[in-house]
Amino acid sequence: MLLPISRRDFFKLAGAAAVGTLIGDQIKPSKARAASGATIRYADRDVPILFDADVCVCGGGPAGTAAAINAARNGAATVLIEKGIALGGLAVLGCVYPMMGVRVSDSVTPYIKEIGDQLVAHGINPGDNAGQSTMWFNPEVLSEIYDDLCADAGVDVLYNATLVDAITDGNRITTALVQTIGGLFAINAKIFIDATGDAYLTRAAGVPTKRGSLKTGRNQHMSFRFEMGGIDVKKLYKFIVGKLHDEWSSWAKLPYLEIAKTKKTAPIFEGGLARGELEQEDLAYFQAFTILGKRGTMSMNLPQLPSEYSATDAISYSQAVSHGREMMRRMANFLIKNMPGFEHAYIAREATLMGVRESWRIRGKYLLTEEDYYEQSRFPDAVARTAYPIDIHDVDLELRRKFPKGGFYEVPYRALVTNLISNLAVAGRCISADFAAQASVRIQLTCMSMGEAAGIASAYAIKNNIAVNEVQWDQVPNRSYVSQPK
Ligand SMILES: Cc1cc2nc3c(=O)[nH]c(=O)nc-3n(C[C@H](O)[C@H](O)[C@H](O)COP(=O)(O)OP(=O)(O)OC[C@H]3O[C@@H](n4cnc5c(N)ncnc54)[C@H](O)[C@@H]3O)c2cc1C
């Protein structure tokens, strides 16, 4: 298959041709690199400054990657720090798949359209009407696309770099401290974007946050996702769609297949419980999807950890990892024994990022609520629209009203910024939303649109010399989303 060549590869090859050698091991020029030898005082020591950037984005998930690419494209010298070694966050490191559609027309912001087009250019067809409907992808192709888009935009990506602290001066963050392979480094920036999913930067800067449900105090359930390979998908399809006539999967047309625990498939799992192959906790949730471009491989949306495990407690989180791995093995062995098509299957990949649906959420200028969802709120400063349901894997809702077909609500820019820190924007699953609203906005595509807006707004703020928390999104000329009347 002939793959389109990126600008990065083009220049690499052109350079190699010109000098007769590959230039891959050279350090590329950067707009954001700090002067050599510069240091900052932190915890009684001199810490080298690695970057003096316009924008520093913390976290390279769907939101952070979108923010960095869009800030850089709009002229900001941008650094993106990521604790893993691939961009994509939960979509790549967490085996979270596919991207759920936002279920409303005209919702696809330019960046989402571009990601869809890039997938197609790489031989991955994300499905009909992708974005509004489910966007299927391939995690390894997605991380390659992200690398290329960052390189083309001129983003400095710092991998294996964990944000550990922030230095503030009054109502501004001046510096992010990152632990890297080379030790502790400082990154100075004019604007910081927190896309860590866990509001890590925001908390480090001393801004109060909320976590969990008001009713229970608990976070949503975590899941430890994984991929299984060696599946005879045609055999599985024949069984689920052909023999069981499972309505859940009846729409499926290979290579797109989703299976779940339904009325039709439940007896299979209950049999496993009766025979002692599974435990009650294993039956909490089961869902799996074929992965495009990985023949015979499915993304497993499980195991779902019991609710006692907390996504915001270091020890409980760690115990959830071991417990989840045990549950994963049990379910894999069960499927191999009992599910047609899985006879020769195996665990192909475990997530390297725990499946945290919700942890800490900032308290911003605007708090997006369950009421906004049901009232289909519109905002002049909207950055995205969605009709994705409130998907809580735990407690019930306060309001439980019907959401009309074709209805949608909007996400305001003011939910991405706080009154307390003037040069901070937040994007992704940790924006200012209550527990229920977060369970709707957290899907990857909405996180991407939020990141896109945060990146554009940051570059705009720098060009116009205004604070990012004072940006009037409805006055940004190249805004990625324009609010729609009710
Ligand atoms: C089990 C599960 C199933 C889901 N199912 C779906 C689904 O089917 N479809 C869908 O669209 N969405 C789904 N979601 C939701 C969606 O995947 C997430 O809400 C979304 O990925 C959030 O994007 P984000 O960019 O805000 O954060 P994340 O994807 O969490 O990315 C955050 C990034 O920041 C990095 N990071 C964190 N802390 C630091 C630090 N201190 N220093 C440096 N880097 C840091 C992380 O490594 C990560 O790369 C699911 C989520 C879970 C957990």
The ligand as an SDF file (V2000), in Angstrom:
LIG
                    3D

 53 58  0  0  0  0  0  0  0  0999 V2000
  -12.9740    2.5920   29.9210 C   0  0  0  0  0  0  0  0  0  0  0  0
  -13.2810    3.7850   29.0850 C   0  0  0  0  0  0  0  0  0  0  0  0
  -14.0640    3.6360   27.9570 C   0  0  0  0  0  0  0  0  0  0  0  0
  -14.3180    4.7290   27.1660 C   0  0  0  0  0  0  0  0  0  0  0  0
  -14.9930    4.5580   25.9960 N   0  0  0  0  0  0  0  0  0  0  0  0
  -15.0170    5.5540   25.0920 C   0  0  0  0  0  0  0  0  0  0  0  0
  -15.4480    5.3100   23.7710 C   0  0  0  0  0  0  0  0  0  0  0  0
  -15.8430    4.1960   23.4280 O   0  0  0  0  0  0  0  0  0  0  0  0
  -15.4130    6.3490   22.8850 N   0  0  0  0  0  0  0  0  0  0  0  0
  -14.9960    7.6000   23.2450 C   0  0  0  0  0  0  0  0  0  0  0  0
  -14.9940    8.5030   22.3940 O   0  0  0  0  0  0  0  0  0  0  0  0
  -14.5720    7.8590   24.4910 N   0  0  0  0  0  0  0  0  0  0  0  0
  -14.5480    6.8560   25.4030 C   0  0  0  0  0  0  0  0  0  0  0  0
  -14.0480    7.0820   26.6530 N   0  0  0  0  0  0  0  0  0  0  0  0
  -13.7080    8.4640   27.0720 C   0  0  0  0  0  0  0  0  0  0  0  0
  -12.4380    9.0160   26.4520 C   0  0  0  0  0  0  0  0  0  0  0  0
  -11.5310    8.0260   26.0400 O   0  0  0  0  0  0  0  0  0  0  0  0
  -11.7110    9.9790   27.3950 C   0  0  0  0  0  0  0  0  0  0  0  0
  -12.6130   10.7390   28.1450 O   0  0  0  0  0  0  0  0  0  0  0  0
  -10.8160   10.8940   26.5640 C   0  0  0  0  0  0  0  0  0  0  0  0
   -9.7500   10.1380   26.0400 O   0  0  0  0  0  0  0  0  0  0  0  0
  -10.2860   12.0380   27.3800 C   0  0  0  0  0  0  0  0  0  0  0  0
   -9.3570   12.7510   26.6140 O   0  0  0  0  0  0  0  0  0  0  0  0
   -8.3090   13.7160   27.3270 P   0  0  0  0  0  0  0  0  0  0  0  0
   -7.4130   14.2210   26.2660 O   0  0  0  0  0  0  0  0  0  0  0  0
   -9.0520   14.6700   28.1650 O   0  0  0  0  0  0  0  0  0  0  0  0
   -7.5320   12.7770   28.3610 O   0  0  0  0  0  0  0  0  0  0  0  0
   -6.7400   11.4120   28.2090 P   0  0  0  0  0  0  0  0  0  0  0  0
   -7.1870   10.6260   27.0300 O   0  0  0  0  0  0  0  0  0  0  0  0
   -6.8310   10.7860   29.5490 O   0  0  0  0  0  0  0  0  0  0  0  0
   -5.2490   11.8920   27.9350 O   0  0  0  0  0  0  0  0  0  0  0  0
   -4.4950   12.5310   28.9250 C   0  0  0  0  0  0  0  0  0  0  0  0
   -3.0300   12.4550   28.5250 C   0  0  0  0  0  0  0  0  0  0  0  0
   -2.2550   13.1890   29.4680 O   0  0  0  0  0  0  0  0  0  0  0  0
   -1.1290   12.4330   29.8600 C   0  0  0  0  0  0  0  0  0  0  0  0
   -0.7870   12.8400   31.2190 N   0  0  0  0  0  0  0  0  0  0  0  0
   -1.5390   12.7100   32.3250 C   0  0  0  0  0  0  0  0  0  0  0  0
   -0.8970   13.2040   33.3900 N   0  0  0  0  0  0  0  0  0  0  0  0
    0.2910   13.6670   32.9390 C   0  0  0  0  0  0  0  0  0  0  0  0
    1.4000   14.2840   33.5710 C   0  0  0  0  0  0  0  0  0  0  0  0
    1.4110   14.5350   34.8860 N   0  0  0  0  0  0  0  0  0  0  0  0
    2.4660   14.6040   32.8110 N   0  0  0  0  0  0  0  0  0  0  0  0
    2.4780   14.3530   31.4780 C   0  0  0  0  0  0  0  0  0  0  0  0
    1.4490   13.7600   30.8330 N   0  0  0  0  0  0  0  0  0  0  0  0
    0.3620   13.4370   31.5560 C   0  0  0  0  0  0  0  0  0  0  0  0
   -1.5960   10.9820   29.7710 C   0  0  0  0  0  0  0  0  0  0  0  0
   -0.5080   10.0970   29.6320 O   0  0  0  0  0  0  0  0  0  0  0  0
   -2.4940   11.0330   28.5240 C   0  0  0  0  0  0  0  0  0  0  0  0
   -1.7620   10.8110   27.3530 O   0  0  0  0  0  0  0  0  0  0  0  0
  -13.8080    6.0060   27.5030 C   0  0  0  0  0  0  0  0  0  0  0  0
  -13.0210    6.1530   28.6480 C   0  0  0  0  0  0  0  0  0  0  0  0
  -12.7520    5.0660   29.4250 C   0  0  0  0  0  0  0  0  0  0  0  0
  -11.8720    5.2220   30.6140 C   0  0  0  0  0  0  0  0  0  0  0  0
  1  2  1  0
  2  3  1  0
  2 52  2  0
  3  4  2  0
  4  5  1  0
  4 50  1  0
  5  6  2  0
  6  7  1  0
  6 13  1  0
  7  8  2  0
  7  9  1  0
  9 10  1  0
 10 11  2  0
 10 12  1  0
 12 13  2  0
 13 14  1  0
 14 15  1  0
 14 50  1  0
 15 16  1  0
 16 17  1  0
 16 18  1  0
 18 19  1  0
 18 20  1  0
 20 21  1  0
 20 22  1  0
 22 23  1  0
 23 24  1  0
 24 25  2  0
 24 26  1  0
 24 27  1  0
 27 28  1  0
 28 29  2  0
 28 30  1  0
 28 31  1  0
 31 32  1  0
 32 33  1  0
 33 34  1  0
 33 48  1  0
 34 35  1  0
 35 36  1  0
 35 46  1  0
 36 37  1  0
 36 45  1  0
 37 38  2  0
 38 39  1  0
 39 40  1  0
 39 45  2  0
 40 41  1  0
 40 42  2  0
 42 43  1  0
 43 44  2  0
 44 45  1  0
 46 47  1  0
 46 48  1  0
 48 49  1  0
 50 51  2  0
 51 52  1  0
 52 53  1  0
M  END
$$$$
